[in-house]
């Protein structure tokens, strides 16, 4: 437990060091191109959150997709 107490300040110091010595590293993160464009299934969009709990049809769709992948 004594060592764990040092982790948050150490990570904060590391973060500050990176920000000070390489501040432009993450500036262009929004302009990253998709390495595999068109690989997302039609009608499915990455980054969208569902509203509410999944229904039986959505569960079946997930099971079908899982079967396709395997």
C-alpha positions in Angstrom: 0.0 0.0 0.0 2.9 2.4 0.6 4.1 2.1 -3.0 0.6 2.6 -4.4 0.4 5.9 -2.7 3.3 7.1 -4.8 1.7 6.2 -8.2 -0.7 9.2 -8.6 2.0 11.9 -8.0 4.5 10.0 -10.2 2.0 9.7 -13.1 1.2 13.4 -12.7 4.8 14.3 -12.9 5.3 12.0 -15.9 2.3 13.7 -17.6 3.6 17.1 -16.9 7.0 16.2 -18.2 5.5 14.9 -21.5 3.4 18.0 -21.8 6.4 20.3 -21.3 8.8 18.6 -23.6 6.5 17.4 -26.3 3.3 19.6 -26.2 2.4 19.2 -29.9 2.3 15.4 -29.9 -1.5 15.1 -29.7 -2.6 18.2 -31.4 -3.6 16.5 -34.7 -5.5 13.5 -33.2 -8.7 14.6 -34.9 -7.2 14.4 -38.3 -6.1 10.8 -38.2 -7.2 8.8 -41.3 -9.0 5.5 -41.0 -6.5 2.8 -41.8 -9.2 0.5 -43.1 -11.9 2.8 -44.7 -15.2 1.1 -45.5 -14.7 -1.8 -43.1 -17.6 -0.7 -40.8 -20.8 -2.7 -41.7 -23.5 -0.7 -43.4 -25.9 0.9 -41.0 -23.4 0.6 -38.1 -21.4 3.6 -37.1 -18.5 3.7 -34.8 -18.7 6.0 -31.8 -22.5 6.0 -31.4 -23.9 5.1 -28.0 -27.2 3.2 -27.7 -30.1 4.8 -25.9 -31.6 2.5 -23.3 -30.9 -1.2 -22.8 -30.4 -3.6 -25.7 -33.4 -5.4 -27.0 -33.7 -9.0 -28.2 -33.3 -8.1 -31.8 -30.0 -6.2 -31.0 -28.8 -9.2 -29.0 -29.5 -11.5 -31.9 -27.7 -9.1 -34.2 -24.7 -9.2 -31.9 -24.7 -13.0 -31.8 -24.9 -13.2 -35.6 -22.0 -10.8 -35.9 -20.0 -12.8 -33.4 -20.7 -15.9 -35.4 -19.5 -14.2 -38.6 -16.3 -13.1 -37.0 -15.5 -16.6 -35.6 
